[in-house]
Amino acid sequence: MRRLFFALYLGSAFAFAFSITSVNAATQPPSSPGGQASTPESASVQKQNVKSYTLSPEKYEKAVAYSRTTYRLHFLGAAYSLALLLIILSLRLSPLFRDWAESVSRRRFIQAIVFVPLLLFTFDLLKSPLDAYRHHIAVQYGISVQGWGSWAWDWAKGELIQLIIASILAYILYGVIRRSPRRWWLYFGLASVPMLVFLTFISPVLIEPLFNKYEPLDATQPALVEQIEKVVKRGGLDIPRERMFEMKASEKLNALDAYVTGFGSSQRVIVFDTTIAKMTTPETLFVVGHEMGHYVLGHIPKGIAFSGALIIVLLLLVYFSINRTLARKQRRWAIRGLDDWASFPAILLFLYLFFFLAEPASNTFNRYQEHQADVYGLEVIHGIVPDSSETAADAFQTLGEVDLADPNPGALTKVWLYSHPPLADRLTFAKEYDPWSKGHAPMFVR
């Protein structure tokens, strides 16, 4: 599901506003980094009868320190990005790039593919020290094992993809603004929905393979494939073993994960090689079952609809804010009007500000869906594994240890930053969820 919402954010911010969460994020799953590899047997021994999410004193201190650092970096990154956009506007870099683009050609599309890369690459280059520091922290805490050369190459590939998509979308955006100065926010917001669908479809086929290596899971783990097929069949999904893959995450991350991505002919199951090394087969099935839940429960279309509605609302706020701002700052920033390419950083400024302020709402929606997926994962593996509750609890304990998950996040932190329920809450719920022994009907899988 996190990859879906990466695509949603990429489309939601129209690939350019969220240059702060660029395509490079595809190589950094947000909720499963950490730890060193171990065998499934040793991991299983360490996780007998898990009752609550617990960490050793040393790892507890490390998890708290890492969590606090990432929280601060999130808010610092937001402030820094907004400040950079204001600096770009104050220094009149945008009019300079606009003049260069207009000197190259009178055609608007050519101007877009000159202006947008110049502006966004300048922004991302100025922001790259903060990106590099995030990677340094990930390596320092054992979240990542990726070398600087590989990281820089992924950053460059992500930048290129972003600039291509952003140039096309900016060209469409300004075309809509020129034709409908009063309702561009509505028309472009509506147009974002098919963009989100398209990005969701192509991401597993064209984008993700640029950052990670994949091998057919049947070639490396045929026994695991047989078990996954049982879960997939029980969930009513049509994903043949030819579309089940092992991702070589260990080349860059100490992350544990398994997920379902794409839709239609691009739908597939992905299992990290680190998950295979560190989780038992039942635990892996729970993670796959959780991700299946997003599809079976309709979270993908619901998520796209929610994101589309959110985009329209936020674009409306941008419309009101930027008109008032340009009325005061137009001459100072050397911007001719809203349909001028030079207004682009002003649009990004407000768009990013409102997306940042909307994070509590979007994360609350996400947490609700993630909780439903947890329930579905518990139910879909019930009867396939010996004890689904114990299996899920063990999986969460492992994820927390590897992820350095915060044992006690504050209320504001949870509301603003958490796209999933806190891991301790998820583990406790998994231990307590047992409708079968109580004679109750399961919520989703009968």
N, C-alpha and C positions, 0 to 999 in steps of 0.2 A: 504493500500500500504506500510506503514512503516513496517508492519510485513513481507511482502514479502522481502523488502530490508534488514531486519534483517537476514532472511534466506539466502539472496544473500551474505551478508557480512560474515555470518558464513561459507558458502561454499567457497566464494571468498578467504577468508584468510585461507581456509582449516581447519577451526575450531580451529587451533592452533595459527596462526598469530594474529588473533583478539581476543586473550584472554583478551585484554583490553576492548572489547565489547562482553563479554561472554553471555551465555544463560540467565544470570540474567537480561539482558536488556529486555527480553520478558515481565518482570513485570513492566517496566518503559517506557511507550509510550512517545516519545520525544516531542510531540506537543499538549498534552492535560492535563497537571496537574494543580492543584491549587484550591483555593476557598473553600467555605463551601456550603453544600447542601441547596437548597431552593426548593420551590414548583414550578411546571411549571407555575402556575398562577402568582406568584410574579415575576418570571423571565420575563414573557410576558409583564407585566405592565412596567417594567423597560426598555424595549427595543422598545418602540413605536417610529416609524419614525427615525430609525438610519440612519444618513447621512454619518458618517465617524467613524473610530475607535477612540474612546475617553475613557479616564480613569479619575477618580477623582484625584485631586492632590496627595492625600496620596497613592493611588494605582499606579499612574504614577511613583512616586519615587521608590516604591517597585518593579515595573516591570523593571525599568531601572537598579536598583541595582542587582536584581536577574539575569537579562540577562547578565550584565557585568561580574558577578561572574561565570556564566556557560561558557561564552566565554573564560575567563582566564583559567578555569579548563580544557577546551578542549585542549588548546595548552600546558598547563602545563603537562597534562596527556600524551600527545605525547612525549614531551621532557623527562619526567620521565621514560616512558616505554623504550625509546631508550637507556637512560642512564643505566637502569637496565640490559638490554641485553649486553651492553658493559662491565658492571661489572661482569656479569656471565662469559663472555668470558675471561676477564682479570684474574679472580680468578681461572680459569680452573675448574669450577664446572661441565661443560659439559663433559670433559674427565673423571672426577671422576664418574659421573653417567653412562657414557658409559662403563667404566670398571666394575662397579657393574652389569650392564645389561648383559654384555658378560660373567661374572662369573656365572650367573644364568643358562644360556642356550646358545647353539650355534645356535639355531634356530632364524632366524631374527624376526619372528613375536613375539616370547616371549621377545626378546630383546626390541622390540618396545613398548610392553605393560608394560615394566619395566622402560625404559629410558624416554619415553615421559611424563608419569605422574610425574616422579621425577622432570624433568626439568620445566614443565609448572606449577606444583603446587608450586615450589619454586618461580618462577616468579610471579605468582598470589598472593602468600602469601606476598611477598615483596611489591606488588602493592596494597594490600588490605587496607592500611591506607588511600590512596587516594580515593578508592571506598567508604570507610566508611565516609569520609568527604563529598563526593558528596551526600550521603544519608542524612547526617546531614544538609546540605544546603537545600535539598528538604523538609525535615521536618520543618526546620526553617522558610521557606517561604510558608508553607502550601501546598506544592506540593504533599507531601506524608503524610500518617497517619500510615504508617507501623512501628510497633515496631521493636526494634533491634533483638529480638529473631526470629521473622518472617523473617526479612531481612537476617539474618545470615543463616537461613535454606534455603532460596531461593538461596543465594550465594553458599551454599554447593551443592544443587541439580544442579545448573547450572555448577558448577565446575566438578561434576561427569559426566554429559552428555558431556561436552566439552572434558574431558580427554579420554572418550571412543571413541568419534568420531575422535579426534586428533590422537590417537594411530593408528587407522585403516588407516587414510589418510597419516600419516607419513610413515607407512609401505609401502603403495602404492608408495608414492613419492620416497623413497629411492630405491625401487625396480626398478622404471623407471630410476632413476639416474644411477644405476649400469649397466643397460642394454643399455642405450643410453646417455652417458656422454655429448654429444654435442646437442642433441635435446630433452632432458628431459623437458625443459620449454614448448615446443610446445605440446608434448604428454600429459603431466599432465594438461596443460591449457585446451586442448580439453576435457580431462576426467572430468574437473570441471563442464561442462555443464550438463551432466546427474546427477552429484552430486547435483547441484542447483535445478534441477527438482524434484529429490527425496526428498530433504529437504523441498521444498515448499509443497509437497504432504503430508508428514508425520507430519509436524509441528503442524497443528491444531488438529490432532488426537492423537499424542503421546507426544508432547513436551509442548504445551500451557496448557493442563489440569494439568500438574504437578505444575504449578505456580498459577493458578486461578481456581475458582469454576464456573461451568456453569450449568444453568438450562434451560429446554425448554422454549422459549419465549412465546409459546402458552399457557403455564400453568399459567404464571404471567401477560402477557399483550396481551390477545387475540385480542383486538381492534387494537393495534399497529401492530400485525401480519397481520391483514387484509389489513391495509394500505401499509405495506411493500410489501405484495404480489402484490398489484397493480403496484408498482414501478418496482418490479422484472419482472413482466409479460410484462410491457411496454418496459423494457430493453432487453427482449428476453432471459433472463437467466432461467435456470431450477434449482431452489432452493426451494424445498418443505418446508412447515412450520416445518416439522420434523427436518430440518437442520437450524433452526433459534434459537439462544440461547441468554440468558441474562447472562452476565458476572458480577460476584460480585466484581466489581472493588473497591467499597467503603470500603472493608476490608483492602485495602492497599493504595489506591490513592484517590485524589480528582479530578481525570481526567474525562473528558467527551469524549466519543468516540463511534463510531459504525463502523464496518468494514466488508468487505467480505474477506475470506481467503480460502486457499486450491484450489484444482481444481478437476474436475471429481467427484468421490464419496465422496471426502473430502471437497468439496466446501460448505461453510456455511456462514450465516450472524450472526454477533455477535453485540450485543448492550450492552453497559455498563449500569449497574443499576443507576449510577450517571447521565448518559445522560437522562434516563427516569425521574429522579427526578428533573432535572434542565432545560431541554429543552422541548419545545412543540413538539407535534407529527409532524407537518410540518417541523420543524427544524431537527428533527431526520431523517426524510425522505430525506432531502437534504444531510445529512452526509452519509447515506446509498447509495444514488444515486451517490454521488462523488466516493465512493469506488467501486461501480458497474462499473463506467466509466473505471476504470483501466482494468477490465476484458473485457468489450464490445469493448474497443478501442485497445485491443491487447497489453496493456502495460506489461503484465506478460511475454509473449515470447520475446517481444522487450527488456525488462529489463534483462532477462536471457542472451539474445544474446549480449547485451551491456556489461554485467558483464563478460561474457566469453571472449569477445574480450579484455576487459581491463585486465583481469587476464593474458592472453597470453602476452600482451605488457609488463606488469609489471614483469612477470617472465623472459622475455627476458632481461630486465634491470638488474634483480637480477643475471641472468646467467653471464652477462659481469662483473658486479661489484664484485661478490663473487670470481670469478676466479682470478681477479687481487688482491683482498684482501688476499686470502689464499696464494697466491704466496709470499706475504710479511709477513703475520702473522702466517703462518702454524705452525712454530716451537714455536713461543711465546705462541700461544693458545693451543699447544699440539693437533693439529688436523691432522690426517693422510691424509685426502683428502676430497673432496666434498662428497664422498659416505660414509664417516665416520659419525656415529650418532653425534659425537661431533661438527659437522659443523652446526647442527640444529639451535642453537641460532644465528649464523651468517646469515643463510638464513632468519630467522625471522626478524633480524635487518634490512636487506635491503628490505624485503617484506613489513614490516610495514612502513618503511621510504617512499617507493614509493607509497604505498596506501595513506599515509597521504598527500603527495604532489599532488596526483591525486584527492583529495577531491573536488577542484573547478570544475574539469571536470565532475565528477560523480554527484555532486549536481546541476550543470547546466542542465544536462540531466534530473535529477529528477524534478527540478522546471518546466521544460517544460511539463512533463507528468502530474504533479499536476495541472498546469493551465488548461490543456485539461480536466482533471477530474472535475475541478470546472465548466467548461462550460457544460460538460455532466450532472453534477448534477443539474444545473439550468434548463436544457432542459428536463430532464427525469421526473422532478416533476411538470413541467408546465402543468396546467390544473387539476392536482391532488390536489394541494394546491392553495389557493386563489391568492397568489402573490409570485411567486418563487424568484424574486429579493429581495423583502423585507424579505422573509423567510431566504434566504442565508445570507443576511446582519445581521439579528438578530443572526443567528447561529455563524457567525464569531465574532460578538461583545461578545457573551457569551464565546466562546472559548478563546478569547483574555483576558477577565477578569479573567477567571479561570486559564489560562495558564501563566498569567503574561507576555504576549507576548510583546516584545520590540516595542514601538511605532515608533521609528526612528532608525533602524539598519543602520550602516555605509555600504558603498558600498563594501569594502573588506570583512566585516563580512558576508554580504549577499552572496557574491560570494563563500566564503570559507566554510561557516558553514550552510547555509540555504538549506535544501532539499525541502522546500516549498517556494513559493513567500511570502514576508513579509505579515503579516496578514492585515495590513492597506491597502495594494495594493489589496488584495483579496476582501476585503469588498467593496472598491471603485468600483472595476470591477463588482461585483455582483449587485450593485446599478445601474450601467450604462448599463448592458447587457440586452437589450430588443429588439431582432430582430422582434418580433411579431408585436409590435405596429408600427414599421417602415416599415413593409411590406417586410422584408428580410427573407430569409430561414434560419432556425436554422442550426448550424454547424454540429450537429451529430444526433439529434433526430427529425425526420420529422413527 
